[in-house]
Amino acid sequence: MMRGRTGWRVVERSGAVGRAPGTLAALGFVGGLLVGAAAYAQQAHQYRRSLFSGSPLRRYLALGYLRGQPSVDTVRLLRDYCEWERSPRLRRRAAEVLRCVEADLD
């Protein structure tokens, strides 16, 4: 507290009284991003195991996960999957992912 012309007033110092609303919003935003990224990573890991699932949606999501995992094992798995898959759309998507993974390895 300081004595001013009109009487006593409170002088706030940076961080002494509390955080500004903008700072709390930024912390909440960053926290939300981190929680969302962790949840996405867990879901994507589960979809990796679903490549040969009976559900076309799970197979599509598994292909998306494998796109971000370039390795020789991924290439082998995608080649096997291309031979196994009966759906023309998913087979085309798998071939596209295979090309991208092979390009990433070069």
N, C-alpha and C positions, 0 to 999 in steps of 0.2 A: 504494500500500500504506500502511496505517496501523497503528500499534501500538495494540492494544486490550488489555483486561484479560487475555485468555487468550493473547495472542501476536499475531503478524502476521496480518492478514486483508486480502483484496482488496476495495477499495471500487470498485464499478462506477458510472460516471457515464453519464448518458443519452447513448447513441450512441457512447461512447468504446470500449467493448469489442466491441459488435456489435449487430445488430438483434434485437429480440424476435421470437419465433416468430409472434406475432399480426401484427406489421408485415409480415413476409415473406409470410404468407398473404394479407394485404390487397393487397400489391403483385402477387402472383400472380393474385389474383382480378381486379384491375383490368386487368392485362396480358392475361388471357384474354378479358375483355370487349372490349378494343380489337382483339385479333386476330380474334375472332368477328365483330365489327361490320365489319371490313375485308373479311373473307371473304364475309359476307352481301352487302355492297355490290357486290362484284365479281360474285357470282352473279346478283344482281338485275339488274345492268347487262347481263349476257349474256342474261337472259330477256327483256329489253325487245326485243331483236332477234328473239325467237322468237314474236311475236304471231301470225304467219301460218304457223307451223310445222305440220308434219304430225302432231306429237304433241299430243294434248289436254292432257297434263300441262304441257308447256312453254307452251301457250297460256294455261292457267289461271294459271301462275306469272307470265307476262308481264302479265296483267291485274292481279295483285297489285302488281307493280312500278309500273304506270301509275297505280294508285290514289294513290300517293304523289308523283306528278309532275303537279300541276295546271297546265295551260297550255292555250292555245287550240289549239296543235298536238295535244295529247293528246286534246282533245275531237273534233277532226276525225278523228284516227286511230281513236278508239273508235267513231265513227259509221260509218266505213268498215268496221270490223271487225264491227259488229253486222249490217250487210247481208251480209257475206261468210260469217260463221259459220253452219254448218248444225246444230251440236249445240244443242238447246234449252237445256240446262243452261248451257253456256258463253255462249249468247246472253243468257240472263237475267242471268248474272253480269256480262257486259259492260255491259248496260243499267244495272245497279246501280252499277257503277263509274263509268259515264258520268254518272249523276245526282249521285253524290258529288263528282266532279271539277267538274261545273258549279256545284254548290252552293259549293264551295271558291272558285271564281272570282268568285262574286257578292259 
